[in-house]
C-alpha cells in the first residue's frame, strides 16, 4: 500500500475500531477501481462541527453525515479530506435499522465513491451509489465487523 489513509477526531469522543483493517479495506476499494490515495484524511466529528463546515464552505444550513473535499482527481494519487458526523451516523443507523458499524462503513465508502467519480444527486445516481456501497460493504473482512 502506498499513500495514506488517516483518521482524525474533532469534537467527538468516538474512536474507530480496527483501524488498520478498515484502512486496508478502503485501500482495496480504491485499488479495485485503479485508484490510489496519496493522502485521504477522515475527520470524525460532531453534528455541530460538521454543520459549521457545511455553512462555511458549502453555504448549506443543515446537518449531513458526510462532506468530501477532493483536492486532486489524479487516479495515481488522490488527496482529500472527508468529514463524517458521528452523530448523524448513529442516528441514521437507528433510523435505517442498521448496526452502527455498518452505517459508519457505508458512509466511509460513500466518501471514497465520491472521490472516484460517483455522484448521488439524481435518483438514478443514488440507486447506483447505494448498489456500489452495498457491494463494497459485502467485501469487508470479518476483522472490521466488530
Helices and strands as residue ranges (DSSP letters): E 4-10, H 19-32, E 37-45, H 47-58, E 66-70, E 78-85, H 86-95, H 100-115, H 123-137, G 142-144
